[in-house]
Amino acid sequence: MHIIVIGAGIIGMTSAYYLSKMGHQVSVVDACAGSGQMTSKANGAQLSYSFVAPLAEPAVLPKLPAWLLSAQSPLSLRLRADPQQWRWAMAFLAACRNEKSRQTSAELLALGLYSRQMVHQLIADEMLSFDFSSSGKLLVYQDAASYAAARKQMDYQAALGSTQVALDRKRCLELEPALRGIREQIAGGIFTRSEDAGDCLKLCCELERKLRQGPQKVEFFYNTPVMRLHHQDGRVTRLQTQAGDMTADAYVIANGIGAQVLARQAGFNPLIYPLKGYSLTYELTSQSEAPRVSVSDVHNKVVYARLGNRLRVAGMVDIGDSSNSIHPRRIASLKRAVEHYLPALHPADEPVAWAGLRPARPDSKPLIGQTPLRNLWINAGQGALGFTLAAGSAALLANRLSGVPTTVADNLFAP
């Protein structure tokens, strides 16, 4: 079967990989000049399979007023006369129920653990080079109440198959000495040995290299935006692109925030909305005291991931800004967080700043499966968990499209 995958970010590239592995003829179409050039380019770099709790949870509600009113808040909201924003926001608030949040956590954890299995199999099969490390992840808490709530969540996830351990201040510092600059503020931590890190952009490029060379050679069409999906009698008949029309037996929407427009053309609303995030990438020196394990500063909503001789720092959520522009105020806030958290970082130079748009759904659950059009499939809406869930999402999509049974329940994540 000839399948066109729309999107060459990490979701599109992994989708192309697993579909090709199933024996399909695959073409990848993307508006950019190469793979991984949008949200995948400089994301948080953490593969956090066990830390997949949805953004929409009851604990968020009392924090929203303070977050939205503070200029230094990790979450910023710019209200717009945009029905899509309001529809997304109302659905988000509706998802902030304890029962809904717990159910979503369980479902995302199942996909996260499946994704870990797929990532490790992918590396074993293909020997990919993308600054991958399996050093684990440490969530650091700076107040007793948050730490106590985290331990309850840890106990809940343990019943779902996640293995984590609670650490006091001393053990946090023994595990990660680079945190000594905030020694007195540490209330405790949750450590998960099974978590990984890697360079998402490098993985996209490595997958492209493999796909171009493989027995089922994949074709790539860059600088080729898809303008419209044409459909008739319940099937897509062609893609209208800037380079001309393209046809295939089946089509996969996997282009991040662009999936919203294409899905609406296909007759359904996936409720995908861009949540803007920022990152800094520091080159390290021999004097740098940088974390070896992946670290999450829970208080400031900032993550730290080691990528060889670089440190990736990411955070912030801007709602209502759909541009890729880098706002100096947000970058300055992120830099201050790093200077406070890692006073002995001593990088080689100023960090490289980046901003990207995460394709988020209100309940944080991606859509993976067949759409109302019989030959149109979707793999989109992973939000900030795109890198983490990519391999599992793509393998699930390829299995469902090919009619192969999977360990993930058939009804989960279906549009």
C-alpha positions as CSV (number, residue, x, y, z in Angstrom):
1,M,0.0,0.0,0.0
2,H,1.3,3.5,-0.8
3,I,0.9,5.8,2.2
4,I,1.6,9.5,2.3
5,V,2.7,10.8,5.8
6,I,2.0,14.5,6.2
7,G,4.7,15.9,8.6
8,A,8.4,15.3,9.1
9,G,8.7,16.0,12.8
10,I,9.3,13.2,15.3
11,I,5.7,12.0,15.0
12,G,5.8,11.9,11.2
13,M,9.3,10.4,11.0
14,T,8.5,7.6,13.5
15,S,5.2,7.0,11.7
16,A,7.1,6.7,8.4
17,Y,9.6,4.3,10.0
18,Y,7.0,1.8,11.4
19,L,4.8,2.0,8.3
20,S,7.8,1.3,6.1
21,K,8.8,-1.6,8.4
22,M,5.4,-3.1,7.9
23,G,6.2,-3.2,4.1
24,H,4.3,-0.2,2.9
25,Q,5.5,2.2,0.3
26,V,5.8,5.5,2.2
27,S,6.2,9.1,1.1
28,V,6.8,12.0,3.6
29,V,5.5,15.5,2.8
30,D,6.5,18.5,4.8
31,A,6.3,22.3,4.5
32,C,9.9,22.8,5.9
33,A,13.2,22.4,4.2
34,G,14.1,19.2,6.2
35,S,13.0,16.9,9.0
36,G,12.5,18.0,12.6
37,Q,12.5,21.7,11.9
38,M,9.5,22.8,13.9
39,T,8.4,21.5,17.4
40,S,11.0,18.7,17.3
41,K,14.0,21.0,16.7
42,A,15.0,22.0,20.2
43,N,12.4,20.5,22.6
44,G,13.0,19.5,26.3
45,A,14.9,16.4,25.2
46,Q,13.5,14.2,28.0
47,L,11.9,10.9,27.3
48,S,9.7,10.8,30.3
49,Y,7.7,7.6,29.9
50,S,6.4,7.5,33.5
51,F,5.7,11.3,33.9
52,V,2.7,11.6,31.6
53,A,0.1,13.1,34.0
54,P,-2.1,15.4,31.9
55,L,-1.8,19.2,32.2
56,A,-5.5,19.3,33.0
57,E,-5.8,18.1,36.6
58,P,-7.7,19.4,39.6
59,A,-4.5,20.8,41.2
60,V,-4.1,23.2,38.3
61,L,-7.3,25.1,39.0
62,P,-6.4,27.0,42.2
63,K,-3.0,27.9,40.7
64,L,-4.4,29.4,37.5
65,P,-5.2,32.9,38.8
66,A,-1.7,33.4,40.2
67,W,-0.1,32.0,37.1
68,L,-2.1,34.2,34.7
69,L,-1.6,37.4,36.7
70,S,2.2,37.1,37.2
71,A,4.6,38.3,34.5
72,Q,7.1,35.7,35.7
73,S,4.6,32.8,35.7
74,P,5.5,29.6,33.8
75,L,2.0,29.9,32.2
76,S,0.9,32.9,30.2
77,L,-2.5,33.5,28.6
78,R,-3.2,35.9,25.9
79,L,-7.0,36.0,25.4
80,R,-8.1,36.3,21.8
81,A,-11.4,36.7,19.9
82,D,-10.8,33.1,18.7
83,P,-13.5,30.5,19.0
84,Q,-11.0,27.8,18.8
85,Q,-9.1,29.1,21.8
86,W,-12.2,29.4,23.9
87,R,-13.5,26.0,22.8
88,W,-10.1,24.5,23.8
89,A,-10.1,26.3,27.1
90,M,-13.6,25.2,28.1
91,A,-12.7,21.6,27.2
92,F,-9.5,21.9,29.3
93,L,-11.4,23.1,32.3
94,A,-13.9,20.3,31.9
95,A,-11.0,17.8,31.9
96,C,-9.7,19.1,35.3
97,R,-11.7,16.5,37.2
98,N,-10.0,14.0,39.5
99,E,-11.7,10.9,37.9
100,K,-10.9,12.2,34.3
101,S,-7.4,13.1,35.2
102,R,-6.7,9.7,36.8
103,Q,-8.1,7.8,33.8
104,T,-6.1,9.9,31.4
105,S,-2.9,9.3,33.5
106,A,-3.4,5.6,33.3
107,E,-4.0,5.6,29.6
108,L,-1.0,7.9,28.9
109,L,1.2,5.7,31.1
110,A,0.3,2.6,29.1
111,L,1.3,4.4,25.9
112,G,4.4,5.8,27.6
113,L,5.6,2.4,28.8
114,Y,4.9,1.0,25.3
115,S,6.9,3.8,23.8
116,R,9.9,3.1,26.0
117,Q,9.8,-0.5,24.8
118,M,9.7,0.7,21.2
119,V,12.5,3.3,21.7
120,H,14.9,0.7,23.1
121,Q,14.0,-1.8,20.3
122,L,14.5,0.9,17.7
123,I,18.0,1.7,19.1
124,A,18.9,-1.9,19.2
125,D,17.7,-2.5,15.7
126,E,19.1,0.5,14.0
127,M,22.1,1.7,16.1
128,L,20.9,5.4,15.9
129,S,23.1,8.2,17.2
130,F,21.2,11.0,18.8
131,D,23.0,11.7,22.2
132,F,20.8,9.1,23.8
133,S,21.3,8.4,27.5
134,S,19.5,6.3,30.1
135,S,20.4,8.1,33.3
136,G,16.9,8.4,34.8
137,K,14.9,11.4,35.8
138,L,14.6,13.3,39.1
139,L,11.7,15.5,39.9
140,V,12.7,18.0,42.5
141,Y,10.1,19.6,44.9
142,Q,10.7,22.7,46.9
143,D,7.7,22.6,49.3
144,A,6.4,19.8,51.5
145,A,2.8,19.8,50.2
146,S,3.8,19.3,46.6
147,Y,6.2,16.6,47.6
148,A,3.5,14.8,49.6
149,A,1.1,15.0,46.6
150,A,3.9,13.6,44.3
151,R,4.3,10.6,46.6
152,K,0.6,9.9,46.4
153,Q,0.8,10.1,42.6
154,M,3.9,7.8,42.7
155,D,1.9,5.2,44.7
156,Y,-1.0,5.4,42.2
157,Q,1.4,4.9,39.2
158,A,3.1,2.0,41.0
159,A,-0.2,0.1,40.7
160,L,-0.1,0.8,37.0
161,G,3.4,-0.6,36.4
162,S,5.6,2.4,37.0
163,T,8.7,1.9,39.3
164,Q,9.8,5.1,41.1
165,V,11.5,5.9,44.4
166,A,11.0,8.9,46.8
167,L,14.3,10.6,47.9
168,D,14.9,13.0,50.8
169,R,17.2,16.1,50.3
170,K,20.4,14.2,51.1
171,R,19.7,11.4,48.7
172,C,18.7,13.9,46.0
173,L,22.1,15.6,46.3
174,E,23.9,12.3,46.4
175,L,22.2,11.3,43.1
176,E,22.7,14.7,41.5
177,P,25.5,16.9,43.1
178,A,24.9,19.7,40.6
179,L,21.8,20.6,42.7
180,R,23.9,21.8,45.6
181,G,23.2,25.4,44.7
182,I,19.6,24.9,45.9
183,R,20.4,22.5,48.7
184,E,18.3,24.4,51.3
185,Q,15.2,24.6,49.1
186,I,14.9,20.9,48.3
187,A,12.0,19.3,50.1
188,G,12.4,15.9,48.3
189,G,12.4,14.3,45.0
190,I,10.9,11.4,42.9
191,F,13.5,9.4,40.9
192,T,12.6,7.1,38.0
193,R,15.5,5.0,36.8
194,S,13.8,4.0,33.5
195,E,13.6,7.5,32.0
196,D,15.9,8.5,29.0
197,A,17.0,11.6,27.2
198,G,18.1,12.4,23.7
199,D,18.3,15.0,20.9
200,C,14.9,14.9,19.1
201,L,16.2,16.7,16.0
202,K,19.2,14.3,15.6
203,L,16.8,11.4,15.9
204,C,14.6,12.8,13.1
205,C,17.7,13.1,10.9
206,E,18.9,9.6,11.8
207,L,15.5,8.2,10.9
208,E,15.6,10.0,7.6
209,R,19.0,8.6,6.8
210,K,17.8,5.1,7.6
211,L,14.6,5.4,5.6
212,R,16.4,6.7,2.5
213,Q,18.7,3.7,2.6
214,G,16.3,1.0,3.7
215,P,14.9,-1.9,1.6
216,Q,11.6,0.0,1.4
217,K,13.1,3.4,0.4
218,V,11.0,6.3,1.6
219,E,10.6,9.4,-0.6
220,F,10.8,12.8,1.0
221,F,9.1,15.9,-0.4
222,Y,10.3,19.0,1.5
223,N,9.2,22.7,1.0
224,T,5.9,21.2,0.1
225,P,3.0,22.5,2.2
226,V,-0.3,20.6,2.0
227,M,-2.9,23.2,1.2
228,R,-6.0,21.0,1.1
229,L,-7.4,17.5,1.5
230,H,-9.8,16.7,-1.3
231,H,-12.3,13.9,-0.5
232,Q,-15.4,12.2,-2.0
233,D,-17.6,9.4,-0.9
234,G,-15.9,9.0,2.4
235,R,-12.3,8.8,1.0
236,V,-9.5,11.2,0.4
237,T,-9.0,11.5,-3.4
238,R,-5.9,13.7,-3.5
239,L,-3.7,16.2,-1.6
240,Q,-3.4,19.6,-3.0
241,T,0.2,20.9,-2.4
242,Q,2.2,23.9,-3.6
243,A,4.2,21.4,-5.7
244,G,1.0,20.0,-7.3
245,D,-1.5,17.2,-6.5
246,M,-0.4,14.0,-4.8
247,T,-2.3,10.7,-4.5
248,A,-1.9,7.5,-2.5
249,D,-3.9,4.6,-1.1
250,A,-3.9,6.1,2.4
251,Y,-2.8,9.3,4.1
252,V,-1.6,10.0,7.7
253,I,-2.0,13.5,9.3
254,A,1.1,13.8,11.5
255,N,2.0,17.5,11.2
256,G,1.6,18.8,14.7
257,I,-0.5,22.0,15.0
258,G,-1.1,21.9,11.2
259,A,-3.2,18.8,11.9
260,Q,-6.1,21.0,13.1
261,V,-6.7,22.6,9.7
262,L,-6.4,19.3,7.7
263,A,-8.7,17.5,10.2
264,R,-11.3,20.2,9.9
265,Q,-11.2,19.8,6.1
266,A,-11.8,16.1,6.6
267,G,-14.9,16.9,8.7
268,F,-13.9,16.5,12.3
269,N,-12.4,18.7,15.0
270,P,-9.4,17.2,16.9
271,L,-9.2,20.3,19.3
272,I,-5.5,20.7,18.7
273,Y,-4.2,24.1,19.9
274,P,-0.7,25.5,20.0
275,L,1.0,25.8,23.4
276,K,4.2,27.7,23.0
277,G,7.3,26.6,24.8
278,Y,10.9,27.8,25.0
279,S,14.3,26.2,25.4
280,L,18.0,27.2,25.9
281,T,20.9,25.0,24.8
282,Y,24.2,25.5,26.7
283,E,27.6,24.3,25.5
284,L,29.4,23.0,28.6
285,T,33.1,23.3,29.6
286,S,35.4,21.2,31.8
287,Q,34.4,23.5,34.7
288,S,30.6,23.1,34.2
289,E,28.7,21.5,37.1
290,A,25.7,20.3,35.0
291,P,23.2,17.6,35.8
292,R,24.0,14.0,34.6
293,V,20.5,12.8,35.2
294,S,17.4,14.5,33.7
295,V,16.0,17.0,36.2
296,S,12.6,18.7,36.5
297,D,12.3,21.8,38.6
298,V,8.7,21.2,39.6
299,H,8.2,24.7,41.2
300,N,9.3,26.6,38.2
301,K,8.1,24.1,35.6
302,V,11.6,23.9,34.0
303,V,13.3,20.7,32.8
304,Y,17.0,20.0,32.3
305,A,18.4,17.3,30.1
306,R,22.1,16.4,29.4
307,L,22.9,15.9,25.7
308,G,26.6,14.9,25.5
309,N,28.5,18.1,26.0
310,R,25.3,20.2,26.0
311,L,22.6,21.0,28.4
312,R,19.0,21.5,27.2
313,V,16.8,23.6,29.4
314,A,13.1,24.0,28.5
315,G,10.0,25.5,30.0
316,M,7.1,27.9,29.9
317,V,3.6,27.6,28.4
318,D,2.2,30.6,26.3
319,I,-1.4,30.2,25.4
320,G,-2.7,32.5,22.6
321,D,0.6,33.1,20.8
322,S,0.8,31.0,17.6
323,S,4.1,32.5,16.3
324,N,7.6,31.0,16.6
325,S,9.0,34.4,17.7
326,I,11.3,34.3,20.7
327,H,10.1,36.8,23.4
328,P,13.1,38.3,25.3
329,R,11.1,38.5,28.5
330,R,10.4,34.8,28.5
331,I,14.0,33.9,27.7
332,A,15.3,36.2,30.4
333,S,13.0,34.4,32.9
334,L,14.3,31.0,31.8
335,K,17.9,32.2,32.1
336,R,17.2,33.5,35.7
337,A,15.8,30.1,36.6
338,V,19.0,28.4,35.3
339,E,21.3,30.8,37.2
340,H,19.4,30.2,40.4
341,Y,19.2,26.5,40.0
342,L,22.7,25.8,38.7
343,P,25.0,28.6,39.9
344,A,28.1,26.6,39.0
345,L,27.0,25.8,35.4
346,H,29.8,28.0,33.8
347,P,28.8,27.4,30.2
348,A,31.1,28.1,27.3
349,D,29.0,30.9,25.9
350,E,25.5,32.4,25.8
351,P,22.9,29.7,25.3
352,V,21.0,29.2,22.0
353,A,17.4,30.2,22.5
354,W,14.5,28.6,20.7
355,A,10.7,28.7,20.7
356,G,8.3,26.1,19.4
357,L,4.5,25.3,19.3
358,R,3.4,22.1,21.0
359,P,0.2,20.6,19.4
360,A,-1.9,20.1,22.5
361,R,-5.3,18.7,23.1
362,P,-7.4,19.7,26.2
363,D,-7.1,16.4,28.0
364,S,-3.5,15.8,26.8
365,K,-4.5,12.6,25.0
366,P,-3.3,12.3,21.4
367,L,-5.5,11.0,18.6
368,I,-4.1,7.9,16.9
369,G,-6.1,6.0,14.4
370,Q,-8.6,6.1,11.5
371,T,-10.6,9.3,10.9
372,P,-14.2,9.5,9.5
373,L,-12.6,9.2,6.1
374,R,-11.8,5.6,5.5
375,N,-8.3,6.1,4.0
376,L,-7.3,9.0,6.2
377,W,-5.5,8.4,9.5
378,I,-4.2,10.7,12.2
379,N,-1.3,10.7,14.7
380,A,-1.3,14.1,16.4
381,G,-2.0,16.0,19.6
382,Q,0.8,14.7,21.8
383,G,1.6,18.2,23.1
384,A,4.7,18.4,25.3
385,L,4.9,14.6,25.3
386,G,5.6,14.3,21.6
387,F,9.1,13.1,21.9
388,T,8.2,10.7,24.8
389,L,5.2,9.2,23.1
390,A,6.4,9.3,19.4
391,A,7.7,5.7,19.0
392,G,4.7,4.1,20.8
393,S,2.2,6.3,19.0
394,A,3.8,5.5,15.6
395,A,4.0,1.8,16.2
396,L,0.4,1.8,17.4
397,L,-0.7,3.8,14.3
398,A,1.2,1.4,11.9
399,N,-0.3,-1.7,13.6
400,R,-3.9,-0.3,13.5
401,L,-3.5,0.8,9.8
402,S,-2.1,-2.6,8.9
403,G,-4.7,-4.6,10.9
404,V,-2.1,-6.0,13.3
405,P,-3.0,-6.6,17.0
406,T,-1.3,-4.4,19.6
407,T,-0.8,-4.4,23.3
408,V,-2.5,-1.1,23.6
409,A,-6.3,-1.4,23.8
410,D,-8.1,-0.7,20.5
411,N,-10.3,2.0,21.9
412,L,-7.5,4.1,23.4
413,F,-6.6,7.3,21.6
414,A,-9.0,6.5,18.7
415,P,-10.4,9.7,17.1
